[in-house]
Amino acid sequence: MQPQQDKPASFHSSPQEAMQAPPEELLYLACLHRGTAVAVPDFLAVIDAEEGRVVHETPMPNVGDELHHFGWNRCSSACHGPDRSHLIVPGFRSSRIHVLNVADDPRRPRIEKVIEPQELVEKTGYTRPHTVHCMPGDNVVVSMLGDRDGGGVGGFAVLDARTFEVKGRWENGGERPPFNYDFWYQPRKNALISSEFGEPNAYEKGFDIEDVGAGRYGQRLHFWDLAERRLEQTIDLGENGLVPLEVRWLHDPEADSGFVGATLSSNIFRFYRSNGSFQAEPVIEVDNEALDGWPLPGGVPGLITDVVLSMDDRFLYFSNWLHGDLRQYDVSDPTNPRLTGRLWLGGLLGKPSDSGRELTGGPQMIQLSLDGRRLYVTNSLYSTWDNQFYPGLRSWLMRVNCSPEGGMQVDQDFFVDFHDRPDGPARAHEVRLQGGDCTTEIFQ
């Protein structure tokens, strides 16, 4: 596909073109105070990617949002423009959505609009906004994880990508999944995949293994007809696929396959279409580890909490938040991933840190640059789970340098401490890169 003429600077016509984009100058990072006993609003931090320091903080208007996942008003699959001008920043716990203008001054984002939870409930019936993707047709779509009372739900909210008004539900009636979490879509294949977390009323108070047995957490993948916005197929992953969270379709717009991380089972599943229907199989399994004093049966799971694919679909990265290791696999043969890099960055197992620093928590959210050379890592998962598994967690952002032939090394000159701050400790969650990144870009 030939690059389009007169297109926005951050619009990429293909994965190959995206890999040639200039290196990121700024990072946008969702930071929260919930769980730290600091009663001030969460904020979006702006990080200078060259200097590795916070250059600005944009606080939210209210206390207690729990900023979590967020996304852009447009990406390379969407024709609306003019460019990557706004960030859509939900409060996962408050169900409040903030729209931040980054076009006027990229180093100083400003809040342009706030959608209150009452409006979301009135127009969709949903709460707990999570994953944000721009979509064709002047839309921004947000996965919604709860009903108005905090029960599970499998639906999506639609915002107008230009006015940011709430349009209503994305799904076009019909059957809905019992739970929701992440999603990805593939325009050329007329397909959307969604995954499952659980009931907000279960996970918001902390993790209880009894809730898993009671069916309050998910284990299914759902495949939708993109054009008709209708659920077509569901795959139950069973006990080997408990709590499938982050979904990553291959970036190749012709691809019919991808990967998902089953968090509690600590497996990576490959999903693929064969003879007109989707199938899924585990291709990487992380064994539980014994640990004195661990309160749950069966040992400590790795707890795969984030997954990212390089733009050329060659390398898969994932984080084991409880074990403390960050892994890189060559997935050139997606049915037979090959481990090519591993770093220990905190965790419960007591392994020596590859960062040269004493770290609390474990590697959690990860984000990869478009050229695949720089991986950004944070350590906060979710406020109540942070405090349950890592009491006294000190939050950080670090950068890992990735070799084009495989292998990883911690960048010793890039480390941002979010604990010793003038306003008190904060926790760092998801990272977005100014010109797009490997979990933003989807191609027509």
C-alpha positions as CSV (number, residue, x, y, z in Angstrom):
1,M,0.0,0.0,0.0
2,Q,1.4,3.4,-1.0
3,P,1.6,6.1,1.7
4,Q,-1.3,8.6,1.3
5,Q,-0.5,12.2,0.3
6,D,-1.4,15.1,2.6
7,K,-2.2,12.8,5.4
8,P,-1.8,13.7,9.1
9,A,1.8,13.4,10.4
10,S,1.0,10.5,12.8
11,F,-1.2,8.5,10.3
12,H,0.7,5.4,9.0
13,S,-0.5,3.6,5.9
14,S,1.1,0.3,6.9
15,P,3.0,-1.3,9.8
16,Q,6.2,-1.0,7.7
17,E,5.6,2.8,7.3
18,A,4.9,3.1,11.1
19,M,8.2,1.5,11.9
20,Q,9.9,4.4,10.0
21,A,8.2,7.1,12.1
22,P,10.5,9.5,14.1
23,P,11.2,8.4,17.6
24,E,8.8,9.5,20.3
25,E,9.7,12.8,22.0
26,L,7.0,12.7,24.7
27,L,5.2,10.0,26.7
28,Y,1.8,10.4,28.3
29,L,1.4,8.4,31.5
30,A,-1.8,7.8,33.5
31,C,-1.0,8.3,37.2
32,L,-3.3,7.6,40.1
33,H,-3.4,8.4,43.9
34,R,-6.0,5.9,45.0
35,G,-4.5,3.4,47.4
36,T,-1.7,5.8,48.5
37,A,-3.7,7.7,51.1
38,V,-3.0,10.9,49.1
39,A,-6.4,12.6,48.7
40,V,-5.7,14.7,45.6
41,P,-6.8,14.1,42.0
42,D,-5.1,11.7,39.6
43,F,-3.1,13.2,36.8
44,L,-1.7,12.7,33.3
45,A,2.1,13.0,33.4
46,V,4.0,14.2,30.4
47,I,7.5,12.6,30.2
48,D,10.4,13.9,28.1
49,A,11.5,10.7,26.4
50,E,15.1,11.9,25.9
51,E,15.6,13.3,29.4
52,G,13.5,10.7,31.2
53,R,11.8,13.2,33.5
54,V,8.3,14.6,34.1
55,V,7.9,17.9,32.4
56,H,4.2,18.5,33.2
57,E,1.3,17.1,35.1
58,T,-2.4,17.7,34.2
59,P,-4.5,17.0,37.2
60,M,-8.1,15.7,36.8
61,P,-10.9,17.8,38.3
62,N,-12.0,15.2,40.9
63,V,-10.5,12.9,43.5
64,G,-10.7,9.1,43.1
65,D,-11.0,8.5,39.4
66,E,-8.4,5.7,39.3
67,L,-7.0,6.5,35.8
68,H,-6.1,3.3,34.1
69,H,-6.2,2.7,30.4
70,F,-6.7,5.5,27.9
71,G,-6.3,6.2,24.2
72,W,-6.4,8.5,21.2
73,N,-9.2,10.1,19.3
74,R,-7.7,8.6,16.1
75,C,-5.1,6.1,14.9
76,S,-4.1,4.8,11.5
77,S,-7.3,2.8,10.9
78,A,-9.5,5.9,11.2
79,C,-10.2,8.5,8.6
80,H,-11.4,11.2,10.9
81,G,-8.8,13.9,11.7
82,P,-7.2,16.2,11.7
83,D,-4.6,14.2,13.7
84,R,-3.9,12.7,17.0
85,S,-5.2,15.8,18.8
86,H,-7.0,14.4,21.9
87,L,-6.5,11.8,24.5
88,I,-9.6,10.0,25.9
89,V,-8.8,9.3,29.6
90,P,-11.4,7.3,31.6
91,G,-11.6,7.0,35.3
92,F,-11.9,3.3,35.7
93,R,-13.4,3.4,39.2
94,S,-15.3,6.7,38.9
95,S,-16.7,6.0,35.4
96,R,-15.9,9.6,34.4
97,I,-14.3,10.2,31.0
98,H,-11.9,13.1,30.4
99,V,-11.1,14.5,27.0
100,L,-7.6,16.1,26.9
101,N,-6.4,18.4,24.1
102,V,-2.8,17.8,23.3
103,A,-2.8,19.6,19.9
104,D,-2.5,23.1,21.2
105,D,0.5,22.4,23.4
106,P,1.7,18.7,23.5
107,R,3.8,19.3,26.6
108,R,0.8,20.8,28.5
109,P,-2.4,18.9,27.8
110,R,-5.6,20.6,29.0
111,I,-8.9,19.2,29.8
112,E,-11.4,20.1,27.2
113,K,-14.4,18.1,28.2
114,V,-15.6,15.8,31.1
115,I,-18.3,13.2,30.6
116,E,-19.8,12.5,33.9
117,P,-20.8,8.9,34.9
118,Q,-24.5,9.9,35.1
119,E,-24.5,10.6,31.4
120,L,-22.7,7.4,30.5
121,V,-25.3,5.4,32.5
122,E,-28.2,7.4,31.0
123,K,-27.1,6.8,27.4
124,T,-25.6,3.3,27.6
125,G,-26.6,1.7,30.9
126,Y,-22.9,1.0,31.5
127,T,-20.1,1.9,33.9
128,R,-16.3,1.2,34.4
129,P,-14.9,2.4,31.0
130,H,-11.7,0.6,30.1
131,T,-10.0,0.2,26.7
132,V,-10.2,3.1,24.2
133,H,-9.9,2.6,20.5
134,C,-10.6,5.1,17.7
135,M,-12.6,3.4,15.0
136,P,-13.7,4.2,11.4
137,G,-16.8,6.3,11.0
138,D,-15.9,9.2,13.2
139,N,-16.1,7.0,16.3
140,V,-14.2,6.4,19.5
141,V,-15.3,3.1,21.1
142,V,-14.7,2.3,24.8
143,S,-15.1,-1.2,26.4
144,M,-17.4,-1.0,29.4
145,L,-17.0,-3.5,32.2
146,G,-19.9,-2.9,34.5
147,D,-23.6,-2.2,34.7
148,R,-25.0,0.6,36.7
149,D,-24.8,-1.4,39.9
150,G,-21.3,-2.9,39.4
151,G,-22.3,-6.2,38.0
152,G,-20.6,-7.7,35.0
153,V,-21.5,-6.6,31.5
154,G,-20.2,-7.2,27.9
155,G,-20.8,-4.0,26.1
156,F,-19.2,-0.9,24.6
157,A,-19.9,2.9,24.6
158,V,-19.5,5.1,21.5
159,L,-18.2,8.7,21.5
160,D,-18.3,11.0,18.5
161,A,-14.6,11.4,17.6
162,R,-15.0,15.0,16.7
163,T,-17.5,16.4,19.3
164,F,-16.9,13.7,22.0
165,E,-20.6,13.4,22.6
166,V,-21.8,10.1,23.9
167,K,-23.7,8.4,21.0
168,G,-24.8,5.3,22.9
169,R,-24.0,1.6,22.8
170,W,-21.8,0.2,20.1
171,E,-23.3,-3.3,19.9
172,N,-26.4,-3.6,17.7
173,G,-28.7,-5.6,20.0
174,G,-28.6,-9.4,20.2
175,E,-26.6,-11.5,22.6
176,R,-23.9,-9.9,24.8
177,P,-21.1,-11.5,26.8
178,P,-21.4,-11.6,30.6
179,F,-18.0,-9.8,31.0
180,N,-15.8,-7.5,29.1
181,Y,-12.2,-6.1,29.3
182,D,-10.0,-5.5,26.3
183,F,-10.7,-5.5,22.5
184,W,-9.1,-5.2,19.1
185,Y,-10.5,-5.1,15.6
186,Q,-9.3,-5.9,12.2
187,P,-11.1,-3.9,9.5
188,R,-10.1,-6.0,6.5
189,K,-11.4,-9.1,8.2
190,N,-14.6,-7.5,9.5
191,A,-13.8,-8.8,12.9
192,L,-13.6,-7.6,16.5
193,I,-12.4,-9.6,19.4
194,S,-13.1,-8.9,23.1
195,S,-11.9,-10.5,26.3
196,E,-13.2,-10.9,29.9
197,F,-12.1,-9.7,33.3
198,G,-15.0,-10.0,35.8
199,E,-17.6,-8.3,37.9
200,P,-16.5,-4.9,39.2
201,N,-18.1,-5.7,42.5
202,A,-15.7,-8.7,42.8
203,Y,-12.3,-7.2,41.8
204,E,-12.8,-3.6,43.1
205,K,-12.5,-4.7,46.7
206,G,-9.4,-6.9,46.0
207,F,-8.8,-10.5,44.7
208,D,-10.6,-13.4,46.4
209,I,-10.0,-16.9,44.9
210,E,-13.5,-17.8,46.0
211,D,-14.9,-15.4,43.4
212,V,-13.2,-17.4,40.6
213,G,-15.0,-20.6,41.6
214,A,-18.2,-18.6,41.9
215,G,-18.1,-17.6,38.3
216,R,-17.4,-13.9,39.0
217,Y,-14.3,-13.8,36.7
218,G,-14.2,-14.7,33.0
219,Q,-12.5,-17.3,30.8
220,R,-13.9,-16.6,27.3
221,L,-13.0,-14.8,24.1
222,H,-15.7,-13.2,21.9
223,F,-15.7,-12.6,18.2
224,W,-17.9,-9.9,16.7
225,D,-19.0,-9.0,13.2
226,L,-17.5,-5.6,12.9
227,A,-19.8,-4.1,10.4
228,E,-23.0,-5.4,11.9
229,R,-21.8,-4.9,15.5
230,R,-23.1,-8.4,16.4
231,L,-21.6,-11.2,18.5
232,E,-20.8,-14.2,16.2
233,Q,-18.8,-16.7,18.2
234,T,-17.6,-17.4,21.8
235,I,-14.6,-19.6,22.8
236,D,-14.5,-20.9,26.4
237,L,-10.8,-21.2,27.2
238,G,-11.5,-23.3,30.3
239,E,-9.3,-23.6,33.4
240,N,-6.2,-23.0,31.3
241,G,-7.6,-19.6,30.2
242,L,-8.8,-18.0,33.4
243,V,-9.1,-14.2,33.2
244,P,-8.0,-13.5,29.6
245,L,-7.2,-9.8,29.6
246,E,-4.9,-8.1,27.0
247,V,-5.7,-8.9,23.4
248,R,-3.2,-8.3,20.6
249,W,-4.2,-9.0,17.0
250,L,-1.2,-9.2,14.6
251,H,-0.6,-5.7,13.1
252,D,-0.6,-7.1,9.5
253,P,-4.0,-5.9,8.3
254,E,-4.5,-9.2,6.4
255,A,-3.8,-11.3,9.5
256,D,-6.5,-13.6,10.9
257,S,-4.8,-14.3,14.2
258,G,-3.2,-12.9,17.3
259,F,-2.5,-13.5,21.0
260,V,-4.2,-13.0,24.3
261,G,-2.8,-13.3,27.8
262,A,-4.8,-15.5,30.3
263,T,-3.8,-13.6,33.4
264,L,-4.7,-16.0,36.3
265,S,-3.7,-19.2,34.4
266,S,-0.5,-17.4,33.2
267,N,-0.8,-18.7,29.7
268,I,-0.5,-17.0,26.3
269,F,-3.1,-18.2,23.9
270,R,-2.9,-17.9,20.1
271,F,-6.3,-17.3,18.4
272,Y,-6.7,-17.9,14.7
273,R,-9.5,-18.4,12.1
274,S,-9.7,-21.7,10.4
275,N,-12.5,-22.9,8.0
276,G,-14.5,-19.8,8.8
277,S,-14.5,-20.0,12.6
278,F,-12.0,-19.0,15.3
279,Q,-10.0,-21.3,17.5
280,A,-7.6,-20.8,20.4
281,E,-4.7,-22.8,21.8
282,P,-2.1,-22.1,24.5
283,V,1.4,-21.6,23.0
284,I,3.3,-20.3,26.1
285,E,2.7,-21.6,29.7
286,V,4.2,-20.0,32.8
287,D,4.4,-22.5,35.7
288,N,3.3,-21.5,39.3
289,E,6.2,-21.1,41.7
290,A,6.3,-22.3,45.4
291,L,6.7,-19.5,47.9
292,D,6.7,-19.7,51.7
293,G,3.8,-17.9,53.2
294,W,1.8,-17.6,49.9
295,P,-1.8,-17.8,51.0
296,L,-3.4,-19.3,47.8
297,P,-3.3,-22.9,46.8
298,G,-1.1,-24.1,44.0
299,G,1.8,-21.6,44.4
300,V,2.3,-18.2,42.9
301,P,1.1,-17.6,39.4
302,G,3.1,-15.5,37.0
303,L,0.0,-13.3,36.6
304,I,0.4,-12.1,33.0
305,T,-0.9,-8.6,33.2
306,D,0.1,-7.0,29.9
307,V,1.1,-8.2,26.4
308,V,2.4,-6.3,23.4
309,L,3.4,-7.2,19.8
310,S,6.1,-5.5,17.8
311,M,4.9,-3.6,14.8
312,D,6.5,-6.2,12.4
313,D,4.7,-9.0,14.4
314,R,8.0,-10.7,15.1
315,F,8.4,-10.2,18.9
316,L,5.9,-10.7,21.7
317,Y,6.5,-9.2,25.1
318,F,4.6,-9.9,28.3
319,S,5.0,-9.2,32.0
320,N,4.6,-11.6,34.9
321,W,3.5,-9.1,37.6
322,L,3.8,-11.5,40.6
323,H,6.9,-13.5,39.5
324,G,8.6,-10.3,38.5
325,D,10.0,-11.1,35.1
326,L,9.5,-9.4,31.7
327,R,9.8,-11.7,28.7
328,Q,10.5,-11.4,25.0
329,Y,9.6,-14.2,22.5
330,D,10.3,-14.5,18.8
331,V,6.9,-15.4,17.3
332,S,7.9,-15.5,13.7
333,D,6.4,-19.0,13.9
334,P,3.4,-18.1,16.0
335,T,2.6,-21.7,16.8
336,N,6.1,-22.2,18.4
337,P,7.3,-19.0,20.2
338,R,10.9,-18.9,21.2
339,L,12.2,-17.2,24.3
340,T,14.8,-14.5,23.3
341,G,14.9,-12.2,26.3
342,R,14.1,-12.1,30.0
343,L,14.6,-9.5,32.7
344,W,13.9,-9.6,36.4
345,L,12.3,-6.4,37.6
346,G,11.0,-6.9,41.2
347,G,8.3,-9.5,41.9
348,L,7.6,-11.8,44.9
349,L,10.2,-14.5,44.1
350,G,13.2,-12.5,45.3
351,K,15.2,-12.7,42.1
352,P,18.1,-10.3,41.8
353,S,17.0,-7.2,39.9
354,D,18.4,-6.6,36.4
355,S,17.7,-2.9,36.8
356,G,20.6,-2.2,39.2
357,R,18.0,-0.9,41.6
358,E,15.9,-2.3,44.4
359,L,12.4,-2.5,43.0
360,T,9.0,-3.0,44.6
361,G,6.1,-4.4,42.7
362,G,6.7,-6.2,39.4
363,P,6.6,-5.3,35.7
364,Q,3.1,-4.6,34.8
365,M,2.0,-2.2,31.9
366,I,4.4,-2.3,28.9
367,Q,4.4,-0.2,25.8
368,L,6.6,-0.6,22.8
369,S,7.9,2.1,20.4
370,L,6.8,1.9,16.8
371,D,10.3,0.9,15.7
372,G,10.4,-1.8,18.3
373,R,13.6,-0.6,20.0
374,R,12.3,0.9,23.3
375,L,9.9,-0.8,25.8
376,Y,8.4,1.3,28.6
377,V,7.5,-0.5,31.8
378,T,5.4,0.5,34.9
379,N,4.6,-1.5,38.0
380,S,1.1,-0.5,39.2
381,L,-1.8,-2.9,38.4
382,Y,-4.9,-1.8,40.3
383,S,-5.0,0.1,43.6
384,T,-6.7,-2.6,45.7
385,W,-4.6,-5.4,44.2
386,D,-1.4,-3.3,44.5
387,N,-2.0,-3.0,48.3
388,Q,-3.0,-6.6,48.6
389,F,0.0,-8.2,46.9
390,Y,2.6,-5.4,47.3
391,P,2.0,-3.5,50.5
392,G,4.1,-0.3,50.5
393,L,4.5,-0.4,46.7
394,R,6.8,2.3,45.3
395,S,5.9,3.1,41.7
396,W,8.2,3.7,38.8
397,L,8.6,4.0,35.1
398,M,11.6,2.5,33.3
399,R,12.8,2.0,29.8
400,V,14.2,-1.3,28.3
401,N,16.2,-1.2,25.1
402,C,15.3,-4.0,22.7
403,S,17.7,-5.5,20.1
404,P,16.3,-5.9,16.6
405,E,17.6,-9.5,16.6
406,G,16.2,-10.3,20.1
407,G,17.4,-9.5,23.6
408,M,16.6,-6.8,26.1
409,Q,18.7,-4.5,28.4
410,V,17.6,-2.0,31.0
411,D,18.3,1.6,30.1
412,Q,20.2,2.7,33.2
413,D,19.8,6.4,32.3
414,F,15.9,6.3,32.2
415,F,14.1,5.9,35.5
416,V,11.2,8.0,36.8
417,D,10.4,7.6,40.6
418,F,6.7,8.3,41.4
419,H,7.1,7.7,45.1
420,D,9.2,10.6,46.4
421,R,7.1,13.5,45.0
422,P,6.3,16.9,46.6
423,D,2.6,16.1,46.6
424,G,3.1,12.6,47.9
425,P,3.3,9.1,46.2
426,A,1.5,8.4,43.0
427,R,1.3,5.2,40.9
428,A,2.1,4.9,37.3
429,H,-0.1,2.8,35.0
430,E,-0.5,3.0,31.2
431,V,1.9,4.7,28.8
432,R,0.9,6.3,25.4
433,L,3.5,7.5,23.0
434,Q,3.0,10.9,21.3
435,G,3.0,9.7,17.7
436,G,1.4,6.3,18.3
437,D,2.6,3.0,19.7
438,C,2.3,-0.8,19.3
439,T,-1.0,-1.0,21.2
440,T,-2.6,2.0,19.5
441,E,-2.0,1.3,15.8
442,I,-4.6,-0.6,13.7
443,F,-4.5,-0.5,9.9
444,Q,-7.2,-0.4,7.2
